[in-house]
Amino acid sequence: MTASVDSLLFLSWERTFLLTLLFFGLLYFISAGLASGLAKWLSHRQQGQSMHTTPVTNRQIRKEIRRSLVSIVVFALLAIPVQVAYAHQIIHINWSLQVYTLIPEILVLFFWNELHFYACHRLLHHPWLFRRVHYQHHQSTTPTPYATYSFHWFEAFLLGTVIYLPLSLFSFQYLALLSLPVLSILLNTLGHWDYDLAPEKSPDHWLKFSFRHSQHHRRVRGNYGFFLPYFDQLFRTKTP
């Protein structure tokens, strides 16, 4: 089983590129569609509340999808150096399943993703980079689930490098590595769906990540974190 997965993914850079393209494309459209449907269902049941302050047009969603498709191509291109490094045994992947270490590995990658996102996001809000790169993402003043990957190509490149450092330092299990993009897009999609799951909670509550990111889209500054509020608290960049 592991040998066949190994061969399927890393036999050639072309195959790695195409499979990664398909993988991220499916993640994007499935998660965006499910999040949109879930928000409507929760609204119908009067659980949580929508935070829409300006109407979302079909034109905005089409633009978000177009830019997200470019980002998905960038993510797939970033998989090619991984394939090359793996083929030359510069990096290693653990193809076995070791349950007692899987959860710690997933947690390590989760917290690394939080730190990497915060650092990249703060960098992208430097005035020079914001005017030339990150402004495209902020054109979604009212974010939607389809804005998850709606970036300038350079922003997609920065965020897509999240896996490089962990792979160069440790031989992670393949399931732990797969958990990184899956958890990332699920949380990122919910962070952009502009629906508050816990309107009665404090803005610092972990369930308020969607609220915090919606506030960031509206105010532009502050709340640079991904899911957890701790880096914004630590570096004093949180906003109400």
MDAnalysis code that builds the backbone (N, CA, C; Angstrom):
import MDAnalysis as mda
import numpy as np

u = mda.Universe.empty(720, n_residues=240, atom_resindex=np.repeat(np.arange(240), 3), trajectory=True)
u.add_TopologyAttr("name", ["N", "CA", "C"] * 240)
u.add_TopologyAttr("resid", np.arange(1, 241))
u.add_TopologyAttr("resname", ["MET", "THR", "ALA", "SER", "VAL", "ASP", "SER", "LEU", "LEU", "PHE", "LEU", "SER", "TRP", "GLU", "ARG", "THR", "PHE", "LEU", "LEU", "THR", "LEU", "LEU", "PHE", "PHE", "GLY", "LEU", "LEU", "TYR", "PHE", "ILE", "SER", "ALA", "GLY", "LEU", "ALA", "SER", "GLY", "LEU", "ALA", "LYS", "TRP", "LEU", "SER", "HIS", "ARG", "GLN", "GLN", "GLY", "GLN", "SER", "MET", "HIS", "THR", "THR", "PRO", "VAL", "THR", "ASN", "ARG", "GLN", "ILE", "ARG", "LYS", "GLU", "ILE", "ARG", "ARG", "SER", "LEU", "VAL", "SER", "ILE", "VAL", "VAL", "PHE", "ALA", "LEU", "LEU", "ALA", "ILE", "PRO", "VAL", "GLN", "VAL", "ALA", "TYR", "ALA", "HIS", "GLN", "ILE", "ILE", "HIS", "ILE", "ASN", "TRP", "SER", "LEU", "GLN", "VAL", "TYR", "THR", "LEU", "ILE", "PRO", "GLU", "ILE", "LEU", "VAL", "LEU", "PHE", "PHE", "TRP", "ASN", "GLU", "LEU", "HIS", "PHE", "TYR", "ALA", "CYS", "HIS", "ARG", "LEU", "LEU", "HIS", "HIS", "PRO", "TRP", "LEU", "PHE", "ARG", "ARG", "VAL", "HIS", "TYR", "GLN", "HIS", "HIS", "GLN", "SER", "THR", "THR", "PRO", "THR", "PRO", "TYR", "ALA", "THR", "TYR", "SER", "PHE", "HIS", "TRP", "PHE", "GLU", "ALA", "PHE", "LEU", "LEU", "GLY", "THR", "VAL", "ILE", "TYR", "LEU", "PRO", "LEU", "SER", "LEU", "PHE", "SER", "PHE", "GLN", "TYR", "LEU", "ALA", "LEU", "LEU", "SER", "LEU", "PRO", "VAL", "LEU", "SER", "ILE", "LEU", "LEU", "ASN", "THR", "LEU", "GLY", "HIS", "TRP", "ASP", "TYR", "ASP", "LEU", "ALA", "PRO", "GLU", "LYS", "SER", "PRO", "ASP", "HIS", "TRP", "LEU", "LYS", "PHE", "SER", "PHE", "ARG", "HIS", "SER", "GLN", "HIS", "HIS", "ARG", "ARG", "VAL", "ARG", "GLY", "ASN", "TYR", "GLY", "PHE", "PHE", "LEU", "PRO", "TYR", "PHE", "ASP", "GLN", "LEU", "PHE", "ARG", "THR", "LYS", "THR", "PRO"])
u.atoms.positions = np.array([
    [0.839, -1.212, 0.000],
    [0.000, 0.000, 0.000],
    [0.867, 1.252, 0.000],
    [1.815, 1.309, 0.926],
    [2.657, 2.497, 1.013],
    [3.549, 2.628, -0.208],
    [4.037, 1.490, -0.711],
    [4.878, 1.532, -1.900],
    [4.103, 2.055, -3.105],
    [2.826, 1.643, -3.220],
    [2.016, 2.103, -4.341],
    [1.710, 3.587, -4.240],
    [1.458, 4.085, -3.017],
    [1.237, 5.522, -2.826],
    [2.494, 6.289, -3.168],
    [3.631, 5.763, -2.722],
    [4.924, 6.374, -3.015],
    [5.109, 6.516, -4.518],
    [4.890, 5.433, -5.258],
    [5.070, 5.446, -6.705],
    [4.066, 6.371, -7.382],
    [2.833, 6.361, -6.901],
    [1.782, 7.178, -7.503],
    [2.109, 8.663, -7.410],
    [2.610, 9.095, -6.248],
    [2.822, 10.520, -6.016],
    [4.146, 11.032, -6.544],
    [5.188, 10.232, -6.452],
    [6.533, 10.767, -6.653],
    [7.304, 10.112, -7.802],
    [6.609, 9.428, -8.696],
    [7.288, 8.795, -9.813],
    [7.916, 9.834, -10.748],
    [7.219, 10.951, -10.962],
    [7.731, 12.010, -11.831],
    [7.172, 13.340, -11.366],
    [7.852, 14.421, -11.740],
    [7.383, 15.736, -11.317],
    [6.071, 16.085, -12.019],
    [5.875, 15.582, -13.243],
    [4.623, 15.850, -13.947],
    [3.440, 15.232, -13.212],
    [3.618, 13.993, -12.761],
    [2.543, 13.335, -12.031],
    [2.286, 14.033, -10.704],
    [3.349, 14.406, -10.024],
    [3.204, 15.128, -8.753],
    [2.442, 16.431, -8.961],
    [2.787, 17.156, -10.024],
    [2.109, 18.423, -10.322],
    [0.620, 18.201, -10.577],
    [0.286, 17.241, -11.430],
    [-1.112, 17.020, -11.803],
    [-1.947, 16.523, -10.627],
    [-1.385, 15.609, -9.828],
    [-2.133, 15.098, -8.680],
    [-2.329, 16.174, -7.617],
    [-1.314, 17.012, -7.433],
    [-1.446, 18.112, -6.468],
    [-2.470, 19.122, -6.948],
    [-2.463, 19.396, -8.248],
    [-3.459, 20.304, -8.832],
    [-4.870, 19.774, -8.589],
    [-5.065, 18.492, -8.845],
    [-6.381, 17.881, -8.632],
    [-6.757, 17.894, -7.157],
    [-5.800, 17.581, -6.296],
    [-6.046, 17.515, -4.853],
    [-6.508, 18.863, -4.309],
    [-5.764, 19.930, -4.620],
    [-6.133, 21.250, -4.103],
    [-7.394, 21.781, -4.769],
    [-7.606, 21.435, -6.033],
    [-8.838, 21.855, -6.692],
    [-10.058, 21.241, -6.035],
    [-9.993, 19.949, -5.743],
    [-11.108, 19.289, -5.070],
    [-11.306, 19.845, -3.666],
    [-10.212, 20.047, -2.939],
    [-10.324, 20.619, -1.592],
    [-11.027, 21.970, -1.633],
    [-10.638, 22.786, -2.588],
    [-11.180, 24.145, -2.666],
    [-12.680, 24.145, -2.958],
    [-13.077, 23.468, -4.014],
    [-14.481, 23.538, -4.423],
    [-15.398, 22.779, -3.459],
    [-14.929, 21.660, -2.926],
    [-15.757, 20.918, -1.975],
    [-15.940, 21.697, -0.685],
    [-14.846, 22.241, -0.144],
    [-14.938, 22.973, 1.127],
    [-15.738, 24.254, 0.969],
    [-15.552, 24.980, -0.142],
    [-16.312, 26.220, -0.357],
    [-17.795, 25.927, -0.518],
    [-18.112, 24.882, -1.279],
    [-19.518, 24.533, -1.464],
    [-20.180, 24.088, -0.171],
    [-19.483, 23.257, 0.606],
    [-20.043, 22.786, 1.871],
    [-20.214, 23.940, 2.863],
    [-19.226, 24.844, 2.917],
    [-19.322, 25.965, 3.851],
    [-20.488, 26.882, 3.496],
    [-20.674, 27.136, 2.211],
    [-21.799, 27.977, 1.788],
    [-23.131, 27.336, 2.169],
    [-23.234, 26.031, 1.940],
    [-24.463, 25.328, 2.297],
    [-24.687, 25.274, 3.798],
    [-23.609, 25.065, 4.548],
    [-23.724, 24.990, 6.002],
    [-24.160, 26.321, 6.593],
    [-23.631, 27.424, 6.054],
    [-24.019, 28.745, 6.557],
    [-25.511, 28.989, 6.340],
    [-26.027, 28.582, 5.177],
    [-27.456, 28.755, 4.905],
    [-28.289, 27.884, 5.851],
    [-27.819, 26.658, 6.098],
    [-28.550, 25.745, 6.982],
    [-28.577, 26.269, 8.410],
    [-27.423, 26.764, 8.902],
    [-27.366, 27.302, 10.261],
    [-28.222, 28.553, 10.394],
    [-28.205, 29.390, 9.358],
    [-29.029, 30.601, 9.375],
    [-30.510, 30.239, 9.435],
    [-30.892, 29.206, 8.670],
    [-32.294, 28.761, 8.674],
    [-32.694, 28.249, 10.053],
    [-31.746, 27.610, 10.761],
    [-32.030, 27.085, 12.094],
    [-31.792, 28.128, 13.182],
    [-31.398, 29.342, 12.755],
    [-31.141, 30.450, 13.682],
    [-30.055, 30.088, 14.704],
    [-29.017, 29.444, 14.207],
    [-27.849, 29.142, 15.021],
    [-26.686, 29.985, 14.503],
    [-26.072, 30.764, 15.419],
    [-25.056, 31.711, 14.976],
    [-25.707, 32.847, 14.215],
    [-24.880, 33.646, 13.548],
    [-25.456, 34.746, 12.781],
    [-24.507, 35.169, 11.663],
    [-25.119, 35.619, 10.565],
    [-24.344, 36.130, 9.445],
    [-23.725, 37.470, 9.824],
    [-22.526, 37.736, 9.295],
    [-21.876, 39.019, 9.562],
    [-21.825, 39.887, 8.312],
    [-22.598, 39.527, 7.279],
    [-22.588, 40.304, 6.041],
    [-22.977, 41.766, 6.323],
    [-22.111, 42.681, 5.921],
    [-22.435, 44.103, 6.051],
    [-22.623, 44.748, 4.684],
    [-22.048, 44.151, 3.666],
    [-22.243, 44.627, 2.293],
    [-22.629, 43.418, 1.447],
    [-23.456, 43.607, 0.449],
    [-23.904, 42.469, -0.364],
    [-22.751, 41.842, -1.148],
    [-22.821, 40.541, -1.309],
    [-21.841, 39.808, -2.105],
    [-22.430, 39.578, -3.489],
    [-21.710, 40.003, -4.511],
    [-22.211, 39.878, -5.880],
    [-21.627, 38.636, -6.547],
    [-22.304, 38.203, -7.596],
    [-21.780, 37.084, -8.381],
    [-20.442, 37.441, -9.023],
    [-20.271, 38.710, -9.348],
    [-19.011, 39.160, -9.938],
    [-17.858, 38.962, -8.954],
    [-18.102, 39.274, -7.681],
    [-17.067, 39.080, -6.664],
    [-16.690, 37.602, -6.559],
    [-17.686, 36.735, -6.515],
    [-17.412, 35.301, -6.382],
    [-16.663, 34.771, -7.594],
    [-17.032, 35.232, -8.782],
    [-16.307, 34.788, -9.992],
    [-14.846, 35.221, -9.939],
    [-14.616, 36.440, -9.463],
    [-13.240, 36.920, -9.347],
    [-12.469, 36.109, -8.315],
    [-13.115, 35.775, -7.206],
    [-12.465, 34.958, -6.173],
    [-12.103, 33.578, -6.716],
    [-12.983, 32.994, -7.501],
    [-12.711, 31.669, -8.066],
    [-11.557, 31.741, -9.062],
    [-11.551, 32.765, -9.923],
    [-10.457, 32.900, -10.901],
    [-9.109, 33.019, -10.203],
    [-9.041, 33.867, -9.195],
    [-7.772, 34.037, -8.488],
    [-7.393, 32.772, -7.709],
    [-8.380, 32.097, -7.175],
    [-8.104, 30.858, -6.446],
    [-7.549, 29.787, -7.374],
    [-8.013, 29.739, -8.610],
    [-7.493, 28.770, -9.565],
    [-6.017, 29.034, -9.858],
    [-5.644, 30.309, -9.935],
    [-4.223, 30.652, -10.109],
    [-3.422, 30.180, -8.906],
    [-3.952, 30.396, -7.705],
    [-3.270, 29.958, -6.485],
    [-3.087, 28.447, -6.470],
    [-4.088, 27.710, -6.919],
    [-4.008, 26.249, -6.943],
    [-2.897, 25.793, -7.892],
    [-2.751, 26.489, -9.019],
    [-1.646, 26.172, -9.935],
    [-0.301, 26.441, -9.248],
    [-0.200, 27.545, -8.509],
    [1.040, 27.854, -7.787],
    [1.341, 26.769, -6.757],
    [0.330, 26.341, -6.004],
    [0.534, 25.275, -5.013],
    [1.049, 24.001, -5.692],
    [0.484, 23.683, -6.855],
    [0.919, 22.483, -7.576],
    [2.362, 22.624, -8.058],
    [2.740, 23.819, -8.506],
    [4.127, 24.047, -8.924],
    [5.088, 23.907, -7.743],
    [4.643, 24.332, -6.557],
    [5.491, 24.229, -5.370],
    [5.693, 22.787, -4.937],
    [4.861, 21.874, -5.428],
    [5.045, 20.456, -5.112],
    [6.197, 19.846, -5.900],
    [6.597, 20.481, -7.009],
    [7.662, 19.920, -7.836],
    [9.004, 19.872, -7.099],
    [9.446, 20.946, -6.410],
    [10.689, 20.831, -5.638],
    [10.633, 19.741, -4.573],
    [9.446, 19.500, -4.017],
    [9.296, 18.418, -3.032],
    [9.553, 17.071, -3.708],
    [8.985, 16.884, -4.911],
    [9.189, 15.628, -5.638],
    [10.666, 15.434, -5.973],
    [11.317, 16.499, -6.413],
    [12.737, 16.413, -6.777],
    [13.587, 16.099, -5.545],
    [13.310, 16.794, -4.448],
    [14.072, 16.560, -3.210],
    [13.848, 15.143, -2.691],
    [12.620, 14.648, -2.818],
    [12.323, 13.288, -2.372],
    [13.016, 12.256, -3.261],
    [12.992, 12.492, -4.560],
    [13.623, 11.563, -5.494],
    [15.130, 11.475, -5.266],
    [15.744, 12.571, -4.825],
    [17.184, 12.593, -4.554],
    [17.506, 12.324, -3.092],
    [16.502, 11.885, -2.342],
    [16.654, 11.508, -0.934],
    [17.192, 12.656, -0.068],
    [16.819, 13.882, -0.448],
    [17.155, 15.051, 0.372],
    [16.158, 15.175, 1.518],
    [14.920, 14.813, 1.244],
    [13.882, 14.760, 2.276],
    [13.332, 13.344, 2.331],
    [12.668, 13.024, 3.435],
    [12.124, 11.681, 3.604],
    [10.707, 11.785, 4.156],
    [9.887, 10.826, 3.786],
    [8.507, 10.742, 4.264],
    [8.301, 9.360, 4.872],
    [7.665, 9.331, 6.021],
    [7.382, 8.070, 6.695],
    [6.074, 7.510, 6.146],
    [6.141, 6.405, 5.407],
    [4.960, 5.831, 4.775],
    [4.250, 4.811, 5.655],
    [4.750, 4.626, 6.859],
    [4.085, 3.709, 7.780],
    [3.038, 4.463, 8.588],
    [2.224, 3.736, 9.335],
    [1.212, 4.335, 10.204],
    [1.544, 4.005, 11.644],
    [1.923, 5.030, 12.407],
    [2.257, 4.878, 13.821],
    [1.336, 5.800, 14.610],
    [0.267, 5.216, 15.107],
    [-0.804, 5.997, 15.719],
    [-0.306, 6.832, 16.893],
    [0.605, 6.291, 17.689],
    [1.056, 6.994, 18.897],
    [1.871, 8.242, 18.587],
    [2.400, 8.353, 17.383],
    [3.128, 9.575, 17.008],
    [2.363, 10.437, 16.002],
    [1.284, 9.898, 15.423],
    [0.551, 10.630, 14.396],
    [-0.068, 11.911, 14.938],
    [-0.756, 11.828, 16.077],
    [-1.408, 13.013, 16.643],
    [-0.388, 14.095, 17.004],
    [0.730, 13.760, 17.688],
    [1.742, 14.800, 17.948],
    [2.273, 15.442, 16.666],
    [2.470, 14.645, 15.617],
    [2.964, 15.203, 14.355],
    [1.935, 16.167, 13.750],
    [0.664, 15.783, 13.802],
    [-0.390, 16.664, 13.280],
    [-0.422, 17.973, 14.059],
    [-0.284, 17.885, 15.384],
    [-0.299, 19.097, 16.219],
    [0.896, 19.989, 15.915],
    [2.065, 19.385, 15.717],
    [3.260, 20.169, 15.379],
    [3.030, 20.925, 14.072],
    [2.515, 20.246, 13.063],
    [2.267, 20.887, 11.772],
    [1.167, 21.945, 11.874],
    [0.174, 21.687, 12.714],
    [-0.899, 22.665, 12.914],
    [-0.347, 23.962, 13.504],
    [0.467, 23.847, 14.564],
    [1.009, 25.054, 15.193],
    [2.039, 25.736, 14.298],
    [2.791, 24.951, 13.520],
    [3.715, 25.566, 12.566],
    [2.935, 26.356, 11.508],
    [1.812, 25.808, 11.043],
    [0.992, 26.512, 10.075],
    [0.473, 27.833, 10.640],
    [0.099, 27.809, 11.916],
    [-0.362, 29.041, 12.569],
    [0.736, 30.103, 12.576],
    [1.949, 29.699, 12.951],
    [3.075, 30.639, 13.013],
    [3.461, 31.123, 11.626],
    [3.532, 30.212, 10.677],
    [3.913, 30.563, 9.308],
    [2.910, 31.545, 8.709],
    [1.622, 31.278, 8.911],
    [0.600, 32.171, 8.367],
    [0.698, 33.556, 8.995],
    [0.845, 33.600, 10.317],
    [0.924, 34.897, 10.991],
    [2.107, 35.706, 10.459],
    [3.275, 35.048, 10.333],
    [4.475, 35.752, 9.877],
    [4.307, 36.255, 8.444],
    [3.786, 35.398, 7.560],
    [3.574, 35.808, 6.168],
    [2.531, 36.919, 6.070],
    [1.473, 36.788, 6.871],
    [0.391, 37.776, 6.823],
    [0.877, 39.137, 7.310],
    [1.644, 39.149, 8.373],
    [2.216, 40.423, 8.845],
    [3.108, 41.037, 7.778],
    [3.920, 40.191, 7.140],
    [4.804, 40.679, 6.078],
    [4.000, 41.264, 4.928],
    [2.923, 40.603, 4.551],
    [2.107, 41.073, 3.430],
    [1.391, 42.379, 3.728],
    [1.308, 42.744, 5.004],
    [0.697, 44.027, 5.356],
    [1.726, 45.152, 5.464],
    [2.970, 44.863, 5.104],
    [3.921, 45.965, 4.907],
    [3.376, 46.800, 3.745],
    [3.399, 48.133, 3.862],
    [2.755, 48.968, 2.837],
    [3.173, 48.643, 1.406],
    [4.465, 48.358, 1.178],
    [4.926, 48.086, -0.185],
    [4.283, 46.816, -0.729],
    [4.269, 45.739, 0.088],
    [3.692, 44.477, -0.353],
    [2.165, 44.536, -0.399],
    [1.586, 45.290, 0.517],
    [0.124, 45.389, 0.514],
    [-0.367, 46.043, -0.774],
    [0.283, 47.130, -1.179],
    [-0.153, 47.856, -2.376],
    [0.025, 47.019, -3.638],
    [1.028, 46.150, -3.673],
    [1.359, 45.408, -4.886],
    [0.838, 43.969, -4.896],
    [0.567, 43.409, -3.713],
    [0.227, 41.991, -3.639],
    [-1.062, 41.737, -2.855],
    [-1.040, 42.057, -1.566],
    [-2.090, 41.591, -0.670],
    [-3.422, 42.318, -0.859],
    [-3.390, 43.475, -1.527],
    [-4.630, 44.226, -1.720],
    [-5.660, 43.386, -2.472],
    [-5.184, 42.471, -3.327],
    [-6.119, 41.667, -4.109],
    [-7.019, 40.825, -3.203],
    [-6.441, 40.258, -2.166],
    [-7.247, 39.464, -1.248],
    [-8.255, 40.342, -0.508],
    [-7.862, 41.568, -0.195],
    [-8.732, 42.468, 0.557],
    [-9.793, 43.133, -0.304],
    [-9.791, 42.859, -1.586],
    [-10.899, 43.347, -2.405],
    [-12.199, 42.641, -2.046],
    [-12.085, 41.512, -1.368],
    [-13.267, 40.850, -0.802],
    [-13.539, 41.463, 0.568],
    [-14.153, 42.639, 0.563],
    [-14.432, 43.328, 1.826],
    [-15.324, 42.478, 2.713],
    [-16.336, 41.904, 2.109],
    [-17.128, 40.875, 2.783],
    [-16.639, 39.540, 2.238],
    [-15.879, 38.791, 3.018],
    [-15.297, 37.547, 2.490],
    [-16.362, 36.476, 2.286],
    [-16.050, 35.552, 1.405],
    [-16.904, 34.396, 1.157],
    [-16.018, 33.143, 1.205],
    [-16.606, 31.955, 1.295],
    [-15.785, 30.739, 1.268],
    [-14.930, 30.620, 0.012],
    [-15.341, 31.290, -1.078],
    [-14.570, 31.216, -2.322],
    [-13.362, 32.152, -2.308],
    [-13.235, 32.963, -1.258],
    [-12.069, 33.851, -1.128],
    [-10.892, 33.158, -0.462],
    [-11.060, 31.897, -0.086],
    [-10.041, 31.180, 0.667],
    [-8.673, 31.230, -0.007],
    [-8.627, 30.976, -1.311],
    [-7.367, 30.997, -2.067],
    [-7.295, 32.199, -3.011],
    [-8.125, 33.194, -2.792],
    [-8.174, 34.336, -3.706],
    [-7.015, 35.292, -3.419],
    [-5.854, 34.965, -3.992],
    [-4.624, 35.706, -3.732],
    [-3.981, 36.180, -5.030],
    [-3.073, 37.117, -4.871],
    [-2.035, 37.378, -5.866],
    [-1.133, 36.141, -5.906],
    [-0.543, 35.846, -7.060],
    [0.269, 34.626, -7.176],
    [1.432, 34.604, -6.193],
    [2.001, 35.791, -5.867],
    [3.137, 35.811, -4.946],
    [2.692, 35.467, -3.523],
    [1.503, 35.898, -3.146],
    [0.976, 35.524, -1.834],
    [0.746, 34.016, -1.771],
    [0.222, 33.434, -2.843],
    [0.049, 31.987, -2.889],
    [1.396, 31.281, -2.749],
    [2.421, 31.844, -3.373],
    [3.766, 31.265, -3.260],
    [4.254, 31.293, -1.816],
    [4.118, 32.446, -1.159],
    [4.567, 32.561, 0.234],
    [3.853, 31.551, 1.132],
    [2.544, 31.503, 1.034],
    [1.780, 30.609, 1.903],
    [2.011, 29.138, 1.557],
    [2.274, 28.872, 0.285],
    [2.472, 27.499, -0.144],
    [3.787, 26.888, 0.288],
    [4.718, 27.711, 0.761],
    [6.014, 27.189, 1.216],
    [5.945, 26.642, 2.634],
    [4.782, 26.600, 3.218],
    [4.633, 26.193, 4.626],
    [5.209, 24.803, 4.897],
    [5.189, 23.928, 3.913],
    [5.603, 22.542, 4.142],
    [7.112, 22.357, 4.025],
    [7.819, 23.310, 3.443],
    [9.237, 23.119, 3.138],
    [10.098, 22.906, 4.381],
    [9.970, 23.779, 5.353],
    [10.811, 23.663, 6.549],
    [10.540, 22.372, 7.320],
    [9.291, 22.022, 7.616],
    [9.057, 20.754, 8.325],
    [9.636, 19.541, 7.599],
    [9.483, 19.491, 6.277],
    [9.993, 18.351, 5.523],
    [11.511, 18.269, 5.571],
    [12.171, 19.419, 5.665],
    [13.634, 19.420, 5.696],
    [14.192, 19.034, 7.056],
    [13.340, 19.054, 8.089],
    [13.816, 18.799, 9.452],
    [13.433, 17.428, 9.991],
    [12.374, 16.825, 9.455],
    [11.852, 15.612, 10.079],
    [11.120, 14.759, 9.053],
    [11.146, 13.453, 9.250],
    [10.420, 12.531, 8.380],
    [9.009, 12.320, 8.945],
    [8.074, 13.153, 8.525],
    [6.706, 13.072, 9.014],
    [5.970, 11.914, 8.338],
    [4.986, 11.377, 9.045],
    [4.110, 10.389, 8.444],
    [3.277, 11.047, 7.335],
    [2.991, 10.273, 6.306],
    [2.266, 10.834, 5.166],
    [0.874, 11.333, 5.561],
    [0.222, 10.668, 6.537],
    [-1.098, 11.133, 6.970],
    [-1.002, 12.467, 7.704],
    [0.064, 12.669, 8.443],
    [0.267, 13.958, 9.115],
    [0.474, 15.058, 8.078],
    [1.244, 14.751, 7.030],
    [1.473, 15.739, 5.968],
    [0.177, 16.051, 5.232],
    [-0.651, 15.042, 4.998],
    [-1.936, 15.281, 4.336],
    [-2.874, 16.106, 5.202],
    [-2.730, 15.977, 6.518],
    [-3.611, 16.726, 7.416],
    [-3.381, 18.228, 7.312],
    [-2.170, 18.631, 6.926],
    [-1.857, 20.065, 6.881],
    [-2.715, 20.813, 5.865],
    [-2.732, 20.432, 4.586],
    [-3.603, 21.167, 3.655],
    [-5.089, 20.976, 3.934],
    [-5.466, 19.795, 4.456],
    [-6.887, 19.553, 4.724],
    [-7.377, 20.432, 5.867],
    [-6.651, 20.422, 6.990],
    [-7.037, 21.277, 8.116],
    [-6.950, 22.748, 7.735],
    [-5.913, 23.083, 6.977],
    [-5.710, 24.480, 6.592],
    [-6.882, 25.016, 5.789],
    [-7.316, 24.267, 4.772],
    [-8.402, 24.806, 3.942],
    [-9.734, 24.766, 4.678],
    [-9.958, 23.754, 5.526],
    [-11.204, 23.721, 6.282],
    [-11.320, 24.937, 7.199],
    [-10.248, 25.226, 7.932],
    [-10.273, 26.370, 8.848],
    [-10.269, 27.683, 8.077],
    [-9.521, 27.715, 6.973],
    [-9.455, 28.934, 6.173],
    [-10.805, 29.241, 5.534],
    [-11.480, 28.187, 5.074],
    [-12.807, 28.380, 4.477],
    [-13.794, 28.895, 5.516],
    [-13.784, 28.284, 6.694],
    [-14.680, 28.750, 7.757],
    [-14.290, 30.146, 8.234],
    [-12.993, 30.479, 8.137],
    [-12.551, 31.826, 8.497],
    [-13.048, 32.881, 7.530],
    [-13.404, 32.456, 6.298],
    [-13.841, 33.410, 5.280],
    [-15.339, 33.343, 4.998],
    [-16.062, 32.492, 5.700],
    [-17.460, 32.344, 5.337],
    [-18.334, 33.435, 5.943],
    [-17.727, 34.319, 6.748],
    [-18.417, 35.506, 7.272],
    [-19.659, 35.139, 8.070],
    [-19.525, 34.038, 8.819],
    [-20.636, 33.592, 9.659],
    [-20.095, 33.338, 11.058],
    [-20.709, 33.970, 12.044],
    [-20.241, 33.881, 13.426],
    [-20.915, 32.711, 14.125],
    [-20.117, 31.703, 14.478],
    [-20.664, 30.514, 15.132],
    [-21.065, 30.772, 16.580],
    [-20.400, 31.735, 17.203],
    [-20.629, 31.967, 18.634],
    [-20.736, 33.461, 18.904],
    [-21.845, 34.098, 18.486],
    [-21.970, 35.554, 18.631],
    [-21.932, 36.021, 20.079],
    [-22.239, 35.126, 21.031],
    [-22.258, 35.524, 22.436],
    [-20.883, 35.459, 23.090],
    [-19.886, 34.890, 22.393],
    [-18.561, 34.709, 22.977],
    [-17.701, 35.962, 22.818],
    [-16.657, 36.043, 23.669],
    [-15.669, 37.117, 23.565],
    [-14.897, 36.987, 22.251],
    [-14.440, 38.098, 21.658],
    [-13.647, 38.015, 20.418],
    [-12.386, 37.173, 20.552],
    [-11.900, 36.986, 21.787],
    [-10.691, 36.184, 21.996],
    [-10.978, 34.680, 22.064],
    [-12.235, 34.306, 22.081],
    [-12.577, 32.889, 22.164],
    [-12.150, 32.183, 20.877],
    [-11.684, 30.930, 21.000],
    [-11.176, 30.230, 19.822],
    [-12.249, 30.014, 18.756],
    [-13.528, 29.937, 19.152],
    [-14.596, 29.761, 18.180],
    [-14.896, 31.032, 17.379],
    [-14.271, 32.144, 17.765],
    [-14.546, 33.418, 17.091],
    [-13.551, 33.698, 15.961],
    [-12.885, 32.671, 15.458],
    [-11.866, 32.909, 14.426],
    [-12.476, 33.508, 13.161],
    [-13.697, 33.106, 12.828],
    [-14.349, 33.676, 11.657],
    [-14.662, 35.156, 11.880],
    [-15.122, 35.491, 13.078],
    [-15.402, 36.882, 13.421],
    [-14.131, 37.724, 13.331],
    [-13.036, 37.185, 13.898],
    [-11.775, 37.940, 13.903],
    [-11.292, 38.202, 12.478],
    [-11.406, 37.194, 11.607],
    [-10.898, 37.398, 10.252],
    [-11.824, 38.304, 9.441],
    [-13.121, 38.233, 9.696],
    [-14.032, 39.156, 9.014],
    [-13.739, 40.596, 9.416],
    [-13.424, 40.803, 10.700],
    [-13.042, 42.134, 11.161],
    [-11.763, 42.593, 10.475],
    [-10.852, 41.658, 10.256],
    [-9.611, 42.008, 9.562],
    [-9.903, 42.463, 8.137],
    [-10.815, 41.777, 7.445],
    [-11.138, 42.170, 6.071],
    [-11.769, 43.553, 6.028],
    [-12.512, 43.899, 7.053],
    [-13.187, 45.193, 7.045],
    [-12.263, 46.324, 7.496],
    [-11.386, 46.046, 8.471],
    [-10.535, 47.093, 9.033],
    [-9.122, 47.079, 8.465],
    [-8.790, 46.010, 7.747],
    [-7.494, 45.825, 7.082],
    [-6.363, 45.547, 8.062],
    [-6.256, 46.282, 9.138],
    [-5.155, 46.101, 10.082],
    [-5.599, 45.230, 11.265],
    [-4.610, 44.532, 11.830],
    [-4.864, 43.735, 13.027],
    [-5.497, 42.397, 12.722],
    [-5.530, 41.521, 13.735],
    [-6.070, 40.161, 13.600],
    [-5.403, 39.423, 12.436],
    [-4.077, 39.307, 12.518],
    [-3.327, 38.655, 11.444],
    [-3.267, 37.145, 11.606],
    [-3.739, 36.617, 12.729],
    [-3.661, 35.198, 12.977],
    [-4.571, 34.386, 12.076],
    [-4.355, 33.088, 12.074],
    [-5.097, 32.184, 11.199],
    [-6.326, 31.629, 11.916],
    [-6.121, 30.823, 12.922],
    [-7.218, 30.224, 13.681],
    [-7.140, 30.610, 15.155],
    [-5.965, 30.466, 15.740],
    [-5.781, 30.783, 17.151],
    [-5.522, 32.272, 17.356],
    [-5.971, 32.832, 18.473],
    [-5.784, 34.269, 18.706],
    [-4.457, 34.617, 19.378],
    [-3.636, 33.613, 19.690],
    [-2.527, 33.824, 20.611],
    [-1.405, 34.694, 20.039],
    [-1.097, 34.574, 18.753],
    [-0.019, 35.389, 18.204],
    [-0.422, 36.859, 18.155],
    [-1.684, 37.132, 17.848],
    [-2.151, 38.521, 17.877],
    [-2.111, 39.076, 19.299],
    [-2.418, 38.239, 20.273],
    [-2.334, 38.680, 21.666],
    [-0.895, 38.914, 22.067],
    [-0.005, 37.983, 21.689],
    [1.400, 38.082, 22.056],
    [2.064, 39.310, 21.457],
    [1.789, 39.588, 20.194],
    [2.449, 40.692, 19.491],
    [1.585, 41.955, 19.442],
    [0.492, 41.941, 20.209],
    [-0.377, 43.116, 20.358],
    [-0.896, 43.631, 19.028],
    [-1.384, 42.701, 18.216],
    [-1.955, 43.092, 16.920],
    [-3.441, 42.747, 16.848],
    [-4.043, 42.379, 17.962],
    [-5.469, 42.053, 17.903],
    [-6.294, 43.344, 17.848],
    [-7.446, 43.237, 17.209],
    [-8.385, 44.359, 17.182],
    [-9.709, 43.846, 17.720],
    [-10.545, 44.720, 18.267],
    [-11.828, 44.300, 18.853],
    [-12.721, 43.588, 17.847],
])
